[in-house]
Amino acid sequence: MKYVLRLKSSNERVFATDANNLDEAREIFMTGKQMDAETFDSMFIVTEYSVKEIANDNLDRLDSIRYRRKRREKLSRVRRNRYRKR
């Protein structure tokens, strides 16, 4: 199962990992952040990563400015190369 580390303040995803259960995922995140339990709990929450979230994450990525810029640059390269070969 996949679990997600989220900020309590904004519910923004920080990191995701595979673990057998919620407690194991929490331990993985705590050791990665090198925090004690009290500090960790005050800043973060750990939740399951749902299929709906994965779909939304991909949509956010496709709508990002960086993705659109890279796509535009790729298309312009393809168009330039198409005319060079003639």
Residue pairs with C-beta under 8 A, 6 or more apart in sequence:
1 18
1 19
1 20
1 21
1 48
1 49
2 16
2 17
2 18
2 48
2 49
3 16
3 17
3 18
3 19
3 22
3 25
3 46
3 47
3 48
3 49
4 13
4 14
4 15
4 16
4 46
4 47
4 48
4 49
4 53
5 13
5 14
5 15
5 16
5 17
5 29
5 44
5 45
5 46
6 12
6 13
6 14
6 44
6 45
6 46
6 47
7 14
7 43
7 44
8 42
8 43
8 44
8 45
9 43
13 57
14 44
15 29
15 32
16 49
17 25
17 28
17 29
19 25
19 28
22 46
22 48
25 46
26 40
26 46
29 40
29 44
29 46
30 36
30 37
30 40
33 40
33 44
35 43
61 67
